[in-house]
Amino acid sequence: MTERLDRIEAAIEANTANIDRNAAEISRLQVSLAEERAAIAELRATVNSLVQVVEIHQRNFEVSQRNFEAGMTEIRGLRTESQRLLEHLFGRGENS
C-alpha cells in the first residue's frame, strides 16, 4: 500500500510540475501574443500610410499627365499655326 501511495504521490508531483511548466509557457505565449498583436497593428498603420502615399503620387501623376497632354495639344496648335504662317510667308498660302 505504501508503494502505491508513493507512486500516486510521485504522479501528483509530476503533474504539479507539468502544470507549473504549462502555466509558465502559457504566460510566455500570452506575452508573445500581445507583442505580435502590437507588431501587427504597427504594420497595419505603416501599410495604411504607404497606401496614402501611393494614392497621393497617383493623383499627382494623373495631374501631371493631364498637364502634359494639354501642353502637347498646345504645342500641336502652335506647330500648325507656325506651319500656316511659314506657308503664308513663303508664298505657299497664295492658293488658299
C-alpha positions in Angstrom: 0.0 0.0 0.0 2.9 2.4 0.8 4.4 1.7 -2.6 1.1 2.6 -4.3 0.8 5.8 -2.3 4.4 6.7 -3.2 3.6 6.2 -6.9 0.5 8.3 -6.6 2.4 11.0 -4.7 5.1 10.9 -7.4 2.5 11.2 -10.2 0.9 14.1 -8.4 4.2 15.9 -8.0 5.0 15.2 -11.7 1.6 16.6 -12.7 2.1 19.6 -10.5 5.4 20.3 -12.1 3.9 19.9 -15.6 1.1 22.2 -14.6 3.6 24.8 -13.4 5.6 24.5 -16.6 2.4 24.7 -18.7 1.3 27.8 -16.8 4.7 29.4 -17.3 4.5 28.6 -21.0 1.0 30.0 -21.3 2.2 33.2 -19.7 5.1 33.4 -22.1 2.8 32.8 -25.0 0.3 35.5 -23.8 3.2 38.0 -23.7 4.4 36.9 -27.1 0.8 37.1 -28.5 0.5 40.7 -27.1 3.8 41.6 -28.7 2.7 40.1 -32.0 -0.6 42.0 -31.9 1.3 45.2 -31.3 3.6 44.5 -34.2 0.7 43.7 -36.5 -1.0 46.9 -35.5 2.2 48.8 -36.3 2.5 47.1 -39.7 -1.1 47.8 -40.5 -0.6 51.5 -39.7 2.6 51.5 -41.9 0.7 49.9 -44.8 -2.1 52.4 -44.5 0.4 55.2 -44.6 2.1 53.7 -47.7 -1.2 53.3 -49.4 -2.0 57.0 -48.7 1.4 58.0 -50.2 0.7 55.8 -53.3 -2.7 57.4 -53.7 -1.2 60.9 -53.5 1.5 60.0 -56.0 -1.1 58.5 -58.3 -3.2 61.7 -58.2 -0.1 63.8 -58.8 0.8 61.6 -61.7 -2.7 62.0 -63.2 -2.5 65.8 -62.9 1.0 65.8 -64.5 -0.3 63.6 -67.3 -3.2 65.9 -68.0 -0.9 68.9 -67.9 1.5 67.1 -70.3 -1.4 66.3 -72.6 -2.6 69.9 -72.5 0.9 71.1 -73.3 1.2 68.7 -76.2 -2.2 69.9 -77.6 -0.9 73.5 -77.3 2.4 72.6 -79.0 0.5 70.9 -81.8 -1.7 74.0 -82.2 1.4 76.3 -82.3 3.1 74.0 -84.7 0.1 74.1 -87.0 -0.1 77.9 -86.7 3.7 78.2 -87.3 3.4 76.0 -90.4 0.5 78.1 -91.7 2.5 81.3 -91.1 5.6 79.9 -92.8 3.5 78.8 -95.8 1.9 82.2 -96.0 5.3 84.0 -95.7 7.0 81.8 -98.4 4.1 82.1 -100.8 2.6 78.6 -100.5 -0.5 80.1 -98.9 -1.4 82.1 -102.0 -3.6 79.4 -103.4 -5.7 79.1 -100.2 
